[in-house]
Amino acid sequence: MQYLDLTLPTPAENLACDEALLDACEAGGPEVLRFWEAPTHFVVLGYANRVATEVKFAECRARGLPVFRRITGGGTVLQGPGCLNYSVVLRIQEEGPTASIPQTNLWIMNRHAAALTELLGQPVRRCGDTDLAIADRKCSGNAQRRGRRALLFHGAFLVDLDLALLAAVLPPPSREPDYRAGRRHGDFVLNLALDRGRLKSALRRVWETRERLTDWPAARTEELTQTKYCRDEWNHRF
């Protein structure tokens, strides 16, 4: 697997890059582990989320926070400084651990939980379908998108995200995992306060990355940015 440590200038470009990497792998390109961390805050809806129920849209507009939509499922999140994102693009193996959505979730989340447990020296558990938690407080959320031959599994580790801002712009989710038990954002999520370099190194060991991806799909990223991720027809479609 190759790795790519690449944060692009805008939210739209960063979201487009993940889809472009999936498209490339679907067409026979490499498997990739990518890292990125946005320099400014913005909100990202899951593929099927509704703006009216999952975002405090007026508050976002008042604060100048744009709202985008990604191609994977899961809930709405706040992105920005202190939120370290990773993306894993893999080929689908019909007889392997990526054969189905549940198998892929279980395989990847267990690998990441073990790596984080070793790194922190305290138990990190897989909770819900695709959360990682320490003592029942969420520190990582994740989601998946599948093509015919490849899949995108990506997520975020909360390192030192502004949790007060998160509570200000996101209402309680319309759907929540049982372990959340109705808790407010501030009582449910947890920053890891972990060195980013150590976290990246741990994930690179998990995925056995051996070389940098130098020929990333820049043209496809730009195309998706302009035709999809910069458009309200996509971002605010529900």
Secondary structure, DSSP 4 states (H G I P E B T S, - for coil): -EEEE---SSHHHHHHHHHHHHHHHHTT---EEEEE--SS-EEEE-TT--HHHH--HHHHHHHT--EEE-SS-S--EEESTTEEEEEEEEE--TTSTTSSHHHHHHHHHHHHHHHHHHHHTS--EEETTTEEEETTEEEEEEEEEE-SSEEEEEEEEESS--HHHHHHH-PPPSS--GGGTT--HHHHB------HHHHHHHHHHHHT--EE--S--HHHHHHHIIIIIT-HHHHT--
